[in-house]
Amino acid sequence: MKKSRKSELKLNDDIRIIQYLGSKLQILDDISKEIDNLICGEGIVCDLFAGSGTVSYKLSQKYTVYANDIQEYSKVITKVLLHTEVSDINEKIDINCIYESIYYKQNKIFLQDLFSDALRYEQKILDSTDYEGLAELCELNLYYDGSELASKQIPRAKEIFGDAYDCFSSDFVQQMKNRSDVYALFTLYYLNSYFSLYQCIEIDSIKFAIDKLLEDGVLSEYISNLFLACLIHAVSEIVSSVGKNFAQPIKVVNKNGEIKTFAIKRCMKDRKMDLKPHLVDIFLRLKKLDFHKNSNMVFCENSLNALLLDEMKNVDVFYLDPPYTIDHYSRFYHVLETLVKYDYPELEKKKLNGRLRIMNGRYRDDRFQSNFCILSKSYSEFELMIKRIHSLGASIVLSYSDDDSEKDTRKRVVSKNELVEILSKYYEIVNVKTLNHRYRKLSAKDDNRKEMNNSELLIICK
Ligand SMILES: C[S@@+](CC[C@H](N)C(=O)[O-])C[C@H]1O[C@@H](n2cnc3c(N)ncnc32)[C@H](O)[C@@H]1O
């Protein structure tokens, strides 16, 4: 009983499709209150850095919302949360139609046949909770074009993969990229890192079914987005990484080649996870979402370009939550971006010991580098953004959080004082509000739960 009440609350107040770094889930009411103070009655709010879409969804309960983010996965999520497509959702729509479709079945059979030896081998390891076997798979580095497989591991890789060993070549990746009758991206790119081989096959086959059913007109634009958002959620839940993002897969072996006990147990648990319960759970919750307006819009633009769109002339308040550290979001969520784009990207390489190596995180080569995260560019990027918003005649609610050594937070690329300096050049009233949330956190220093002060700020400009 208690559990269902909690999920009801989650459903309408703070829907979270992905765990997102810098998510403003905790301060939704504060943001909403400040926007209420700026808008009398009806109005349009633009969430210019929408990320996980939680702020956009909250604001859509009162206002028309324009959501923008440079990342494609954010677009999919916010389109669902803001209900921008015509919805034909009804009681009969069931996510099981994916599993029942011929496309899901065909794709899965194709990949299961191709990787039959390796799949059988993996299943044995997972069934018997064989930590050493799993560690060996994690360290094998046979993926993508095969260039990261050490020569001494070739015989073992051939033993495990059998004929499928030859799939890991540039030619094969290219062949798969050119085929529209089968999807194999996750299987070729991410096996034995963020996911198991079996999980990759599932992800590829579900994505294939969603795309094909849309192409056939069996699924509407809205329902296919909804299913894709569910897949984004499920992939984020089962990923084997610290913090459930995609910056690095869990490293299960230390420098001396010894298995790390905690990491391998964690990895085993993640690898055994089934996508389906996560897909079904989020689907049932999204299906019951409340929708308040049908004039919302979603954009996927660099923020400075978004501000030049005609639609922005009608915005009353911009909610700004840009990144403030040197960490690019595209590094943490590149796998979700690739899931949505499904474009078999080149993988990023870095020079190591005189040789170009694919990085451990298997990042896409073209991932977006935000000027807000670059020390030499962030100040002028902020200045131009504020100047453009001011010329649109709109007010601003801006989120900022100070770095704090006690919380091991990353250094900010722009300081609070610099921000206030920029804002004050354009706005007469610049009001800095500190949100007084206290919460308990495990202290890295002494292993005790400590009361911490939330250093979230909201800066209101009008
Ligand atoms: C702090 S997060 C926003 C979190 C969001 N408020 C939430 O609660 O989920 C910052 C977002 O800005 C996006 N971003 C970074 N640089 C951008 C740019 N130049 N244009 C548009 N979006 C950008 C990132 O993709 C990321 O989703």
The ligand as a Gaussian input file, in Angstrom:
#p B3LYP/6-31G(d) Opt

LIG

0 1
 C       22.808000      20.685000     -15.728000
 S       22.187000      19.817000     -17.125000
 C       20.480000      20.223000     -17.076000
 C       19.731000      19.380000     -16.093000
 C       18.235000      19.590000     -16.117000
 N       17.850000      20.855000     -15.551000
 C       17.562000      18.467000     -15.344000
 O       16.987000      18.705000     -14.265000
 O       17.626000      17.333000     -15.830000
 C       22.798000      20.737000     -18.463000
 C       22.282000      20.337000     -19.844000
 O       22.765000      21.287000     -20.784000
 C       22.966000      20.633000     -22.026000
 N       23.885000      21.513000     -22.787000
 C       25.190000      21.755000     -22.560000
 N       25.657000      22.689000     -23.410000
 C       24.616000      23.046000     -24.203000
 C       24.453000      23.972000     -25.262000
 N       25.469000      24.741000     -25.666000
 N       23.259000      24.076000     -25.854000
 C       22.215000      23.316000     -25.441000
 N       22.297000      22.418000     -24.438000
 C       23.490000      22.286000     -23.815000
 C       23.520000      19.271000     -21.646000
 O       23.284000      18.343000     -22.670000
 C       22.746000      18.969000     -20.357000
 O       21.621000      18.178000     -20.610000

